[in-house]
Amino acid sequence: MKLEIHPDIILKYDVAGPRYTSYPPVPNFDSSFTQKDYTNYLISDQVSKTISLYFHFPFCKTLCYYCGCNTVITNNYEIIQRYIDYLKKEIRLILKYLPKDIQVGQLHWGGGTPNFLNNSQIKEIYLFIKNHFSFKENAEISIELDPRTTQKEQLDLIKEIGFNRISFGVQDLNDEVQKAVNRIQPVDLIESIYYHAKSLNFHSINMDFIYGLPYQNTHSYQFNLKKILEWKPDRLAFFSYAHVPWIKKHQTLINTETLPNNLEKIHIFKNIVETLTDNHYVYIGLDHFAKPEDELSKALHEKKLHRNFQGYTVLKDMDVIAFGITGISQYSKLYARNKKGLKEYREDIDHQNIPLHDGYKMTYDDLIRKEVINQIMCNLYLDFKYIEEKFNIDFHEYFDQELKNLKSMEEDELISIDSNSIKIEPNGRPLIRNVAMAFDIFLRKNQSHRPVYSRTI
């Protein structure tokens, strides 16, 4: 069955819902989750032997009006240096509770703008991390880059010290769009930095784009797609802009009259999917694409994809330990989120406390639903027998209501359901969040959380 996106069907299911980088989703985390809950888990020998490390660098030089990330706008490098000093303290603090035999299989720097750090600071904190953790020989080591602040000598340094994957936050190449969202980055600048990165032979280069921004339409977005097909990055992500000014106050700086309406936004996404798949990119699902030879594409074909807060990955059974403000650690049975503000973060660490904001201890039902949702989001397929054997349940009995709730999507030929499985049909790939939402007990219990999520398209 060939992928054919029908805007009227997409519009029917275009509602607010989680992205399922975690289950339960973050709005369900509990502020009663304590330091003792967290440290008891860390010392209970439940942490995976191979781990993923995430470091959040919140700093940016200017504010992008669309931004939904946790950022600190500053040009003061003393503040940044102080943050690095506290990251070191946090590392030492967490290591007191971790097993000595763990190894790092994945390291990711996100933000904000990690490369807003100067070269000396990048090298300083990177070497500190490497000196305090044991890394597997083939570890994935990645960093998010803002092309506006990326210098060629900085790319040279990043490659030299050990980063093997990079991701450029491009967002949009159109001048009018860039002005409307306060992110000016000439195409020539991005192109120059990108081709220099290619010459350094990173294992993988990703580019992030956003659709649904001011002044975007199907015609203007063609320029983005034209340049993408020229550049041929290994991976691509197209994130749906979530206009939530009641959560992110700075989004009020965007004139809502310049935003594409829902139908136009769907047509933009339809054009993205059709253009890329016609040009040999594999549609991984949700909003990600990769070249056929990329390991994500191979893992999708083999039904071996996985997902965490950093997105899709081929690495399995790996707990994520996060450092820095708002970082979310992700274990097999537990989530722990760091403090949101710099002041509170520093105060906790000064008192030798993990800078914990909130967290969540998973129930057995959570674990079942998490696995179901991960299979849907990652592999576009759910084997009932696999779930039954893993959790000792009768799938049809346990999820009787959920299967009934999916009938509409089955009738619209977005999914196929038989006695043994659920299969996401090609036309259903843009709506895998909607399929997963049918198994989300928290959405059923608490509809008030819906407004905090972005729309599914």
Beta strands, then each sheet from edge to edge (+ up, - down):
strand 1: 50-57
strand 2: 59-60
strand 3: 72-73
strand 4: 103-111
strand 5: 135-145
strand 6: 165-171
strand 7: 204-211
strand 8: 235-240
strand 9: 282-285
strand 10: 288-290
strand 11: 306-308
strand 12: 311-313
strand 13: 319-323
strand 14: 328-330
strand 15: 334-338
strand 16: 356-361
strand 17: 381-383
strand 18: 415-417
strand 19: 421-424
sheet 1: 9+ 10- 8+ 7+ 6+ 5+ 4+ 1+ 13+
sheet 2: 2+ 3+
sheet 3: 11+ 12-
sheet 4: 14+ 15- 16+
sheet 5: 17+ 19- 18+
end
